[in-house]
């Protein structure tokens, strides 16, 4: 019989900032910490529930300047990538877990890589979803960059009124197919993100929906050359239909992290599909 799963949403103070979190499962179970990309809703409810039913305490959280976390000025963030990594480590301590399996999707995957490198005693396993081993900006020559057709499609569209819920959800849904994602799933998630945004500031809504703040933070120094020093079970999960971070980025990550397992989902784009929740949960629980 599947164990009952509860979900509690709150915020906690860690590393000097408030972080919005949602907890599934029992507090006495081993912790899986899910870093949002940028909001916690990058992690589907059903996946969180499957992990909790597998005997894990699951906590998904919003990065700074998103969701219920501390939001100051997404257009001029006064923190860097290593601060976000330190947030993850501090959150484990605040939750009283000692160690945690850390997972990150998209930009959250970059946070997770640096967190595992900078705080090796805090994290016991690592899951990296739809991400790459370099920060936003010019990509290394051996890594596939964003599909140029995709970028033209994305950035040629008129921006919505970010304070109008229907306009935002329609905008996000219209951009889903080029990203390899389901439009109706994208629309539903965008609506939930909009509803959770604790501000009427258009820049804050845009940051919550698109994660633009991440392209504005300082991501130095580079961390790719350090990946070979990681010594923890690692799952690299990537969508073959991802045009934003093409699958070669996931293949490179798996090749450079000792002992990493690569799982490629043929029908996945940039977003974790709810239909793959069981398969993903099994792979994560095996670490």
C-alpha positions in Angstrom: 0.0 0.0 0.0 1.3 3.5 -0.8 2.1 5.5 2.3 0.1 8.6 2.8 1.8 11.8 1.6 1.2 15.2 3.2 2.2 18.6 1.7 3.0 21.6 3.8 4.0 25.0 2.4 5.8 27.7 4.4 9.0 29.7 4.3 12.2 29.4 6.4 15.1 31.6 7.1 18.4 30.3 5.7 21.7 32.0 4.9 20.1 35.4 5.7 17.1 35.1 3.3 13.6 33.7 3.4 13.1 30.6 1.2 9.7 29.4 0.2 9.5 25.6 0.7 6.9 22.8 0.4 7.4 19.5 2.2 6.1 16.1 1.2 6.5 13.0 3.3 7.7 12.3 6.9 10.2 14.5 8.7 12.1 11.4 9.9 12.8 10.1 6.4 16.0 10.9 4.4 15.9 14.3 2.8 15.7 15.0 -0.9 16.0 18.8 -1.6 14.7 20.0 -4.9 16.1 23.3 -6.1 13.6 25.2 -8.3 14.5 26.4 -11.7 13.6 29.1 -10.6 10.4 28.4 -8.7 9.7 25.1 -6.9 6.9 24.3 -9.4 9.6 23.1 -11.9 9.2 19.9 -9.9 5.8 18.3 -10.6 3.5 17.5 -7.7 3.2 13.9 -8.8 7.0 13.4 -8.8 7.3 14.9 -5.3 4.5 12.5 -4.1 6.2 9.5 -5.7 9.5 10.3 -4.0 7.7 10.7 -0.6 5.9 7.5 -1.1 9.3 5.8 -1.7 10.3 6.8 1.9 11.9 10.2 1.4 11.2 13.6 3.0 10.9 15.8 -0.1 11.4 19.6 0.2 11.1 21.7 -3.0 12.0 25.3 -2.7 12.1 28.6 -4.6 15.4 30.2 -5.5 15.9 33.8 -4.4 13.8 36.4 -6.3 11.1 33.8 -7.1 8.0 32.4 -5.6 7.7 32.8 -1.8 11.5 33.4 -1.4 13.1 36.8 -0.6 12.5 39.0 -3.6 14.2 42.4 -3.8 15.2 43.5 -7.3 15.3 40.7 -9.9 16.7 43.1 -12.5 19.8 43.9 -10.3 20.4 40.9 -8.0 22.9 41.6 -5.2 24.1 38.0 -4.9 25.9 35.4 -7.0 25.8 31.8 -7.9 27.8 30.7 -4.9 25.3 32.5 -2.6 22.5 30.4 -4.2 24.6 27.3 -3.6 25.2 28.4 0.0 21.4 28.8 0.4 20.9 25.1 -0.4 23.5 24.0 2.1 22.1 26.3 4.8 18.6 25.0 4.1 19.7 21.4 4.8 21.0 22.6 8.2 17.8 24.6 9.0 15.7 21.5 8.1 17.8 19.5 10.6 18.7 16.8 8.1 22.5 16.8 8.3 22.8 15.6 4.7 20.6 15.6 1.7 20.2 14.3 -1.8 20.2 17.5 -3.8 18.4 17.8 -7.1 18.3 20.8 -9.5 16.4 21.4 -12.8 17.6 23.9 -15.4 19.3 26.8 -13.6 18.7 25.0 -10.4 20.9 22.3 -11.8 23.8 24.8 -12.0 23.1 25.8 -8.4 23.2 22.1 -7.4 26.5 21.5 -9.1 28.2 24.3 -7.3 26.5 23.4 -4.0 27.8 19.9 -4.2 31.3 21.1 -5.1 31.4 23.8 -2.4 29.7 21.9 0.4 30.8 18.2 -0.1 29.9 17.1 3.4 26.3 18.4 3.1 25.1 16.5 0.1 25.0 12.7 -0.2 23.6 12.3 -3.8 23.0 14.6 -6.8 20.4 14.7 -9.5 20.9 17.2 -12.4 17.9 17.7 -14.8 18.0 19.6 -18.1 21.1 21.6 -17.3 24.8 22.0 -18.3 28.2 22.4 -16.8 28.7 26.1 -17.6 26.9 29.3 -16.7 24.7 31.5 -18.9 26.7 33.2 -21.6 29.1 32.0 -24.2 29.1 28.2 -24.2 32.2 26.0 -24.4 33.1 24.9 -27.9 32.4 21.2 -27.2 28.9 21.8 -25.9 25.8 22.3 -28.0 24.3 25.8 -27.6 20.7 26.9 -27.7 18.9 26.1 -31.0 19.1 29.4 -32.9 15.7 29.0 -34.4 14.3 28.6 -30.9 15.9 31.8 -29.7 14.6 33.7 -32.7 11.1 32.3 -31.9 11.3 33.1 -28.2 12.7 36.6 -28.4 10.7 37.9 -31.4 7.4 37.5 -29.6 5.8 40.6 -28.1 6.0 40.5 -24.3 2.8 40.2 -22.4 1.5 42.5 -19.7 3.1 40.6 -16.9 0.5 41.9 -14.4 -2.3 40.3 -16.4 -2.8 36.6 -15.4 -4.5 35.5 -18.6 -2.0 37.3 -20.8 0.9 35.6 -19.0 -0.5 32.1 -19.1 -1.3 32.5 -22.8 2.2 33.7 -23.5 3.8 30.8 -21.7 1.5 28.3 -23.3 2.3 29.6 -26.8 6.1 29.2 -26.1 5.8 25.6 -24.8 5.9 23.6 -28.1 9.2 25.2 -29.3 10.7 24.2 -25.9 9.5 20.6 -26.4 6.8 21.0 -23.7 3.1 20.4 -23.4 1.2 23.8 -23.9 -1.6 22.9 -21.4 0.8 21.7 -18.7 2.8 24.9 -19.3 -0.4 27.1 -19.0 -1.5 25.4 -15.8 2.0 25.8 -14.2 2.2 29.4 -15.3 -1.1 30.1 -13.6 0.1 28.6 -10.4 3.3 30.6 -10.6 1.4 33.8 -11.2 -0.8 33.1 -8.3 2.2 32.6 -6.0 4.0 35.7 -7.0 3.8 38.0 -4.0 4.1 41.3 -6.0 2.4 43.3 -8.7 5.8 44.4 -10.1 6.0 43.3 -13.8 9.7 42.5 -13.3 9.0 40.2 -10.5 6.3 38.4 -12.5 8.7 38.0 -15.4 11.4 36.7 -13.2 9.0 34.1 -11.8 7.9 32.9 -15.2 11.1 33.1 -17.2 14.0 33.0 -14.6 15.6 36.0 -16.3 17.3 36.9 -13.0 19.7 34.1 -13.4 21.3 35.6 -16.5 22.1 38.7 -14.5 24.0 37.2 -11.6 27.7 36.7 -11.3 28.5 33.0 -12.0 32.3 33.2 -11.6 34.5 31.3 -11.1 33.9 28.5 -13.6 33.2 25.1 -12.0 33.3 22.7 -14.9 36.9 21.7 -14.3 36.0 20.7 -10.8 33.3 18.2 -11.7 35.8 15.3 -11.7 36.3 15.8 -8.0 32.7 15.0 -7.1 32.4 11.8 -5.1 28.7 11.1 -4.6 26.1 9.1 -6.5 24.8 11.2 -9.4 21.9 11.0 -11.8 22.0 13.2 -14.9 18.5 13.4 -16.5 18.0 15.1 -19.9 15.3 15.4 -22.5 16.2 14.4 -26.0 13.8 17.0 -27.3 15.3 19.8 -25.3 16.3 22.6 -27.7 17.4 25.1 -25.0 20.1 22.9 -23.4 20.5 20.2 -26.1 21.1 16.7 -24.9 24.9 16.9 -25.5 25.1 19.1 -22.4 23.7 16.3 -20.3 26.0 13.8 -21.9 29.0 16.0 -21.1 27.9 16.3 -17.4 27.5 12.5 -17.1 30.9 12.0 -18.7 32.7 14.4 -16.4 31.2 13.4 -13.0 32.8 10.1 -11.9 30.3 7.2 -11.9 27.3 9.3 -13.0 24.3 7.6 -14.6 22.8 9.3 -17.7 19.0 8.9 -18.2 17.7 10.4 -21.5 13.9 10.7 -21.9 13.0 10.8 -25.6 9.8 12.8 -25.2 11.1 15.4 -22.7 11.9 19.0 -23.6 12.9 21.5 -21.0 10.3 20.6 -18.5 9.9 17.4 -16.4 6.8 15.7 -17.8 4.3 14.4 -15.3 4.0 11.2 -17.4 7.6 10.3 -16.5 7.2 10.8 -12.8 7.3 7.0 -12.0 10.4 6.5 -14.1 12.2 9.5 -12.7 11.3 8.7 -9.1 12.6 5.1 -9.5 15.9 6.5 -10.8 16.3 9.1 -8.1 15.4 6.7 -5.3 18.1 4.3 -6.5 20.9 6.7 -5.7 
